[in-house]
Amino acid sequence: MARNVAAAIEHVTVCQRQSYCLRFAAPKLRERIKSMSTLLPPEHAKAIAAFDQVQRTRLVFGNGSAANAGELIAELGLKRILLVTDPGLIRAGHVAKLCAVLETAGLEVVLFDSVIENPTTECVERCRRIAEESKVDSFLGLGGGSSMDTAKGANFLLTNGGRMQDYWGVGKAQKEMLPLIVIPTTAGTGSECQSFALISDAETHQKMACGDPKAAARIAILDPELTLSQPRNVTACTGIDAIAHAVETAVTNKKNELSWMFSKEAFGLLMPHFPTVLNHPDDLNARGSMLLGAAMAGCAIEASMLGAAHSTANPLTAHYDIVHGQAVGMMMPHVVRFNAEDCEAREAYAELAVIGKLIQSRTGDEPTEHLAKRLIQLLEMADMPVMLKASGVEESMLPTLAVEAAEQWTANFNPRVAGQAEMETIYRAAF
């Protein structure tokens, strides 16, 4: 899986590596790229260089880069595309602007604008029906992880048939899928760099990770300007989710050299800029850092998966409708403390603490505790509850939540064994 992770990268507003940019750009875009070229912040240039390690998705980064979507997609020879998005982006005006860009490039756009948060099998099936009836030749996911995952899920069903339950796991699609283009408007899930769709069973509420290399996006366009319209609570929840991805992927039992590189780069971009995007939401440099960091954390997930923080978060969302980013944010500090009993995990946490400038060196107070406390502070910065009790969780439900958490797929990748008993211990620490 790691060999297929992400992205030969192209940055269309950029910079010091302009010759690289021009070599990969479409001919029609070359002059535009020259005229738009500006000095890329060093931290962004360093992050972009990391994407050169892997090749699968064509990644385009830069302010205003969504304006080039039509020409980039037309290069693939596509004619009729299903734009998968949510009502909020209709209201924000992003959909109308993107449709105009696509239509100017000669593309016919079919719209599915009924994406819901935490998409279900029913939502995906509705999207599939629209795609089939409209005879589209491609999908475009515009929005957060829910839009991108809905587009991926509908692509599974349209091209391979069956139900989403048939694709729970890895590599179960037998046929090729239609080209997928993604444009994230949040900096959180990193779905743009993953071959997985996270879909909830409408009946059982079980979250199913359905992955296949064929489901990965052909083009991912990262435009920081699109993230400016996020409400503060969305910025907070998605940012915390992205940071949790960087922390969890750093210690899983599938961790490898590639995933570790992405985890570190992601954490270094995300942690320092989280307070900035909350307090100065129009800061495009910080927005760009969060968007790149979330994408890199997505690459890390693809290469090494997640762990107990996401396993314990999912039942909280299913039973109490706690937004995923808040749920994983409440659980992450306690999972860090739990996993710190493992020597390798403790070392990785210490290195993250140094990278995030939470400590000057690994000497002195326990670095893991600095990390755990900082993760709690993220919730406080965002004016979110820190403990489960304050979020309406009942103590009597903890055993039930623990059973469900232990059954989550991501529990298999935690560095320490996390069965029902261990999960309940973690929940009680967070209660």
C-alpha positions as CSV (number, residue, x, y, z in Angstrom):
1,M,0.0,0.0,0.0
2,A,2.8,2.4,0.9
3,R,4.3,2.3,-2.6
4,N,1.0,3.7,-4.0
5,V,0.3,6.4,-1.5
6,A,0.1,9.8,-3.0
7,A,1.3,12.2,-5.4
8,A,3.6,13.6,-8.0
9,I,3.1,17.2,-7.1
10,E,2.5,20.2,-9.1
11,H,2.1,23.6,-7.5
12,V,0.4,26.3,-9.5
13,T,1.1,29.4,-7.6
14,V,4.7,28.6,-6.8
15,C,8.1,29.4,-6.7
16,Q,11.7,28.2,-6.2
17,R,10.9,24.9,-8.1
18,Q,9.3,26.6,-11.0
19,S,11.0,24.4,-13.6
20,Y,9.5,21.3,-11.9
21,C,6.1,22.9,-11.9
22,L,6.3,23.8,-15.6
23,R,7.5,20.4,-16.6
24,F,4.3,18.7,-15.1
25,A,1.9,21.5,-16.0
26,A,-0.5,21.3,-18.9
27,P,0.7,23.4,-21.9
28,K,-2.2,25.8,-21.5
29,L,-1.3,26.4,-17.9
30,R,2.4,27.1,-18.3
31,E,2.2,30.8,-19.0
32,R,-0.4,31.2,-16.3
33,I,1.9,29.5,-13.8
34,K,4.8,31.8,-14.7
35,S,2.6,34.8,-14.2
36,M,1.3,33.5,-10.8
37,S,4.7,32.4,-9.5
38,T,5.5,33.7,-6.0
39,L,8.0,32.7,-3.4
40,L,6.8,29.6,-1.6
41,P,7.2,29.7,2.2
42,P,10.1,27.3,3.1
43,E,7.9,25.1,5.2
44,H,5.5,24.6,2.3
45,A,8.4,23.9,-0.1
46,K,9.8,21.3,2.3
47,A,6.4,19.7,2.6
48,I,5.8,19.6,-1.1
49,A,9.2,17.9,-1.6
50,A,8.0,15.0,0.6
51,F,5.3,14.2,-1.9
52,D,7.9,13.4,-4.5
53,Q,8.5,10.1,-2.6
54,V,5.4,8.5,-4.0
55,Q,3.4,8.6,-7.2
56,R,-0.3,8.0,-7.8
57,T,-2.4,11.1,-7.4
58,R,-1.5,14.4,-9.2
59,L,-1.5,16.9,-6.4
60,V,-2.0,20.6,-7.2
61,F,-1.4,23.1,-4.4
62,G,-1.7,26.9,-4.2
63,N,-3.9,29.9,-3.6
64,G,-6.5,30.1,-6.4
65,S,-5.5,26.7,-7.9
66,A,-9.2,25.6,-8.0
67,A,-9.6,28.1,-10.9
68,N,-7.5,25.7,-13.0
69,A,-9.8,22.7,-12.3
70,G,-11.5,22.7,-15.6
71,E,-8.3,22.6,-17.7
72,L,-6.7,20.0,-15.4
73,I,-9.8,17.7,-15.7
74,A,-10.2,18.3,-19.4
75,E,-6.6,17.0,-19.9
76,L,-7.9,13.6,-18.9
77,G,-10.3,13.6,-21.8
78,L,-13.4,13.6,-19.6
79,K,-16.7,15.0,-20.7
80,R,-19.5,14.6,-18.1
81,I,-18.6,14.7,-14.4
82,L,-20.7,14.2,-11.3
83,L,-19.9,17.0,-8.8
84,V,-20.5,15.5,-5.3
85,T,-20.9,18.1,-2.6
86,D,-23.1,19.3,0.3
87,P,-25.7,22.1,0.8
88,G,-23.3,24.2,2.8
89,L,-20.9,24.7,-0.1
90,I,-23.9,25.6,-2.3
91,R,-24.6,28.4,0.2
92,A,-21.0,29.4,0.4
93,G,-20.9,29.9,-3.4
94,H,-18.1,27.5,-4.0
95,V,-20.3,25.2,-6.2
96,A,-21.4,27.9,-8.5
97,K,-17.9,29.1,-9.1
98,L,-16.5,25.7,-9.7
99,C,-19.4,24.8,-12.1
100,A,-18.6,27.9,-14.1
101,V,-14.9,26.9,-14.3
102,L,-15.8,23.4,-15.4
103,E,-18.3,24.5,-18.0
104,T,-15.9,27.0,-19.4
105,A,-13.5,24.1,-20.0
106,G,-16.2,22.3,-22.0
107,L,-17.3,19.9,-19.3
108,E,-20.9,18.9,-18.6
109,V,-21.6,19.0,-14.9
110,V,-24.2,16.8,-13.1
111,L,-24.8,17.8,-9.5
112,F,-25.3,15.7,-6.4
113,D,-25.5,18.1,-3.5
114,S,-27.0,15.9,-0.8
115,V,-23.9,14.7,1.0
116,I,-24.4,14.3,4.8
117,E,-21.8,14.4,7.6
118,N,-20.6,10.8,8.2
119,P,-22.1,9.5,5.0
120,T,-24.1,6.3,5.2
121,T,-24.7,3.5,2.8
122,E,-28.1,5.1,1.9
123,C,-26.4,8.4,1.0
124,V,-23.9,6.6,-1.2
125,E,-26.6,4.6,-3.0
126,R,-28.5,7.8,-3.8
127,C,-25.3,9.2,-5.3
128,R,-24.7,6.1,-7.3
129,R,-28.2,6.2,-8.8
130,I,-27.6,9.8,-10.0
131,A,-24.3,8.8,-11.5
132,E,-25.9,5.8,-13.3
133,E,-28.9,7.8,-14.6
134,S,-26.7,10.6,-15.8
135,K,-24.1,8.3,-17.5
136,V,-21.2,10.3,-16.1
137,D,-17.6,9.4,-17.0
138,S,-16.0,10.7,-13.8
139,F,-16.6,12.0,-10.2
140,L,-15.5,15.2,-8.5
141,G,-15.7,15.4,-4.7
142,L,-15.8,19.0,-3.4
143,G,-15.9,19.5,0.3
144,G,-14.6,17.7,3.4
145,G,-14.0,14.0,3.9
146,S,-17.8,13.3,3.7
147,S,-18.0,14.6,0.1
148,M,-14.8,12.8,-1.0
149,D,-15.8,9.6,0.6
150,T,-19.3,9.7,-0.8
151,A,-17.8,10.1,-4.3
152,K,-15.5,7.2,-3.7
153,G,-18.3,5.0,-2.4
154,A,-20.5,5.7,-5.3
155,N,-17.6,5.0,-7.6
156,F,-17.2,1.5,-6.0
157,L,-20.9,0.7,-6.5
158,L,-21.3,2.2,-10.0
159,T,-18.3,0.4,-11.5
160,N,-18.2,-2.9,-9.4
161,G,-21.8,-3.3,-8.3
162,G,-23.1,-4.8,-5.0
163,R,-23.3,-2.9,-1.7
164,M,-20.7,-1.0,0.3
165,Q,-20.5,-3.8,2.8
166,D,-18.9,-5.9,0.0
167,Y,-15.9,-3.6,-0.1
168,W,-15.3,-3.3,3.7
169,G,-11.6,-4.0,3.9
170,V,-8.8,-3.7,1.3
171,G,-8.6,-4.5,-2.4
172,K,-12.0,-6.0,-3.0
173,A,-12.9,-4.1,-6.2
174,Q,-12.4,-6.3,-9.2
175,K,-13.0,-3.7,-12.0
176,E,-11.4,-0.4,-12.8
177,M,-13.2,2.7,-11.5
178,L,-14.0,6.0,-13.1
179,P,-11.5,8.8,-12.7
180,L,-12.0,10.7,-9.4
181,I,-10.9,14.3,-8.8
182,V,-11.1,15.8,-5.4
183,I,-11.0,19.4,-4.1
184,P,-11.0,19.6,-0.3
185,T,-12.5,22.6,1.4
186,T,-11.4,21.6,4.9
187,A,-8.1,20.7,6.3
188,G,-8.9,17.5,8.2
189,T,-9.5,14.0,6.9
190,G,-6.7,13.8,4.3
191,S,-9.2,11.8,2.2
192,E,-7.7,13.4,-0.9
193,C,-4.6,11.3,-0.4
194,Q,-6.2,8.1,0.5
195,S,-7.7,5.2,-1.3
196,F,-10.3,4.6,1.4
197,A,-13.9,5.6,1.8
198,L,-15.2,5.7,5.3
199,I,-18.9,4.9,5.1
200,S,-21.4,4.1,7.9
201,D,-23.8,1.2,7.6
202,A,-27.2,2.8,7.7
203,E,-28.7,0.0,9.9
204,T,-25.9,-0.9,12.3
205,H,-24.1,2.5,12.3
206,Q,-20.8,0.6,12.0
207,K,-18.2,2.7,10.2
208,M,-16.7,0.7,7.3
209,A,-13.3,1.5,5.8
210,C,-13.5,0.5,2.2
211,G,-10.2,0.7,0.5
212,D,-8.7,-0.1,-2.9
213,P,-5.9,1.5,-4.9
214,K,-8.3,1.9,-7.8
215,A,-10.4,4.3,-5.6
216,A,-7.6,6.9,-5.2
217,A,-8.1,10.3,-6.8
218,R,-6.4,11.0,-10.1
219,I,-6.1,14.7,-9.3
220,A,-6.3,16.4,-5.9
221,I,-6.5,20.2,-5.9
222,L,-5.5,21.9,-2.7
223,D,-6.5,25.6,-2.7
224,P,-6.1,27.3,0.7
225,E,-8.6,30.0,-0.3
226,L,-11.4,27.5,-0.3
227,T,-10.8,26.8,3.4
228,L,-11.5,30.5,4.4
229,S,-15.2,29.9,4.4
230,Q,-15.1,27.3,7.2
231,P,-16.9,28.2,10.3
232,R,-14.7,28.3,13.4
233,N,-16.0,25.1,14.8
234,V,-15.4,23.3,11.5
235,T,-11.9,24.7,11.4
236,A,-11.3,23.4,14.9
237,C,-12.8,19.9,14.5
238,T,-11.1,19.2,11.2
239,G,-7.8,20.6,12.5
240,I,-7.9,18.4,15.6
241,D,-8.7,15.4,13.4
242,A,-5.7,16.1,11.2
243,I,-3.4,16.4,14.2
244,A,-4.8,13.2,15.6
245,H,-4.0,11.5,12.3
246,A,-0.3,12.7,12.5
247,V,0.0,11.5,16.1
248,E,-1.7,8.1,15.6
249,T,0.1,7.2,12.4
250,A,3.4,7.8,14.2
251,V,3.0,4.8,16.4
252,T,0.9,2.1,14.7
253,N,2.2,-1.4,14.3
254,K,2.2,-0.9,10.5
255,K,4.4,2.2,10.8
256,N,7.2,2.3,8.3
257,E,9.9,4.7,7.0
258,L,7.5,6.4,4.6
259,S,4.6,6.8,7.0
260,W,6.9,8.1,9.7
261,M,8.2,10.8,7.3
262,F,4.7,11.9,6.5
263,S,3.6,11.8,10.2
264,K,6.5,14.1,11.2
265,E,6.1,16.5,8.3
266,A,2.3,16.7,9.0
267,F,2.7,17.3,12.7
268,G,5.3,20.0,12.1
269,L,2.9,21.9,9.9
270,L,-0.3,21.3,11.8
271,M,0.5,21.9,15.5
272,P,2.1,25.4,15.2
273,H,-0.6,26.7,12.9
274,F,-3.7,25.4,14.6
275,P,-4.0,28.4,17.0
276,T,-3.4,30.8,14.1
277,V,-6.3,29.5,12.0
278,L,-8.6,29.8,15.0
279,N,-7.5,33.3,16.0
280,H,-6.6,34.7,12.6
281,P,-8.8,32.8,10.2
282,D,-7.9,34.9,7.1
283,D,-4.2,34.0,7.4
284,L,-3.6,32.2,4.1
285,N,-0.2,31.0,5.0
286,A,-1.5,29.2,8.1
287,R,-4.5,27.9,6.1
288,G,-2.0,26.5,3.5
289,S,0.0,24.8,6.2
290,M,-3.0,23.2,7.6
291,L,-4.2,22.0,4.2
292,L,-0.8,20.5,3.3
293,G,-0.4,19.0,6.8
294,A,-3.8,17.3,6.5
295,A,-2.9,15.9,3.1
296,M,0.4,14.6,4.5
297,A,-1.3,13.0,7.4
298,G,-3.7,11.4,4.9
299,C,-0.6,9.9,3.2
300,A,0.6,8.6,6.6
301,I,-2.8,6.9,7.2
302,E,-2.6,5.3,3.8
303,A,0.8,3.8,4.7
304,S,0.3,2.9,8.3
305,M,-3.4,3.2,9.3
306,L,-4.8,4.5,12.7
307,G,-5.2,3.3,16.2
308,A,-7.2,3.3,19.4
309,A,-8.1,7.0,19.4
310,H,-10.2,6.6,16.3
311,S,-11.5,3.2,17.6
312,T,-12.8,4.9,20.7
313,A,-14.1,8.0,18.9
314,N,-16.3,6.2,16.4
315,P,-18.8,4.8,19.0
316,L,-19.1,8.3,20.6
317,T,-20.2,9.7,17.3
318,A,-22.6,6.8,16.7
319,H,-24.3,7.0,20.1
320,Y,-24.0,10.6,21.0
321,D,-23.6,12.4,17.7
322,I,-20.4,14.0,18.9
323,V,-18.6,15.5,15.9
324,H,-15.7,13.2,14.9
325,G,-13.0,15.7,15.4
326,Q,-14.2,16.5,18.9
327,A,-14.6,12.9,19.7
328,V,-11.1,11.9,18.6
329,G,-9.7,15.0,20.2
330,M,-11.1,14.0,23.6
331,M,-9.8,10.5,23.3
332,M,-6.3,11.2,21.8
333,P,-4.5,12.4,25.0
334,H,-5.6,9.3,27.0
335,V,-4.6,7.0,24.1
336,V,-1.2,8.7,24.1
337,R,-0.8,8.0,27.8
338,F,-1.9,4.4,27.3
339,N,0.4,3.8,24.4
340,A,3.4,5.4,26.1
341,E,3.9,2.2,28.0
342,D,5.3,0.9,24.7
343,C,8.9,2.0,24.3
344,E,8.8,2.6,20.6
345,A,5.6,4.6,20.9
346,R,7.1,6.6,23.7
347,E,10.1,7.5,21.6
348,A,8.0,8.5,18.6
349,Y,5.8,10.7,20.9
350,A,9.0,12.4,22.2
351,E,10.2,13.2,18.7
352,L,6.8,14.7,17.8
353,A,7.0,16.8,20.9
354,V,10.4,18.2,19.8
355,I,9.1,18.7,16.2
356,G,6.1,20.6,17.5
357,K,8.3,22.7,19.7
358,L,6.4,21.5,22.8
359,I,9.8,20.8,24.4
360,Q,13.3,21.9,23.6
361,S,14.8,18.4,24.0
362,R,13.9,15.0,25.2
363,T,15.5,15.6,28.6
364,G,13.6,16.8,31.6
365,D,9.9,16.2,32.1
366,E,8.3,13.3,30.3
367,P,7.9,14.4,26.7
368,T,4.8,12.2,26.3
369,E,3.0,14.1,29.0
370,H,3.8,17.4,27.3
371,L,2.2,16.0,24.2
372,A,-0.9,14.8,26.0
373,K,-1.4,18.1,27.7
374,R,-1.0,20.0,24.5
375,L,-3.6,17.8,22.8
376,I,-6.0,18.7,25.7
377,Q,-5.2,22.4,25.2
378,L,-6.3,22.1,21.5
379,L,-9.8,21.4,22.8
380,E,-9.7,24.2,25.2
381,M,-8.5,26.6,22.5
382,A,-11.5,25.6,20.4
383,D,-13.9,26.0,23.4
384,M,-14.8,22.3,23.3
385,P,-15.4,20.0,26.3
386,V,-12.3,18.1,27.4
387,M,-14.0,15.2,29.2
388,L,-16.7,12.8,28.1
389,K,-19.0,13.5,31.0
390,A,-19.2,17.2,29.9
391,S,-20.2,16.0,26.4
392,G,-23.3,14.1,27.7
393,V,-21.7,10.6,27.8
394,E,-23.2,8.4,30.6
395,E,-20.8,6.4,32.7
396,S,-23.2,3.4,32.4
397,M,-22.5,3.3,28.7
398,L,-18.7,3.0,29.0
399,P,-18.7,-0.8,28.9
400,T,-20.9,-0.8,25.7
401,L,-18.7,1.8,24.1
402,A,-15.6,-0.3,25.0
403,V,-17.1,-3.4,23.3
404,E,-17.8,-1.4,20.1
405,A,-14.4,0.3,20.2
406,A,-12.6,-3.1,20.4
407,E,-14.5,-4.3,17.3
408,Q,-13.3,-1.3,15.2
409,W,-10.9,-2.2,12.4
410,T,-8.4,0.5,13.5
411,A,-8.0,-1.2,16.9
412,N,-5.9,-3.9,15.2
413,F,-3.2,-1.3,14.4
414,N,-2.7,0.2,17.8
415,P,0.9,-0.3,19.1
416,R,-0.4,-1.9,22.4
417,V,-3.1,-4.5,22.4
418,A,-6.4,-2.7,23.0
419,G,-9.3,-5.2,23.6
420,Q,-12.5,-4.5,25.5
421,A,-10.9,-4.2,28.9
422,E,-8.2,-1.8,27.7
423,M,-10.7,0.3,25.8
424,E,-12.9,0.7,28.9
425,T,-9.8,1.8,30.8
426,I,-9.1,4.5,28.2
427,Y,-12.8,5.6,28.3
428,R,-12.8,5.9,32.1
429,A,-9.6,8.0,31.9
430,A,-11.4,10.3,29.5
431,F,-14.7,10.3,31.4
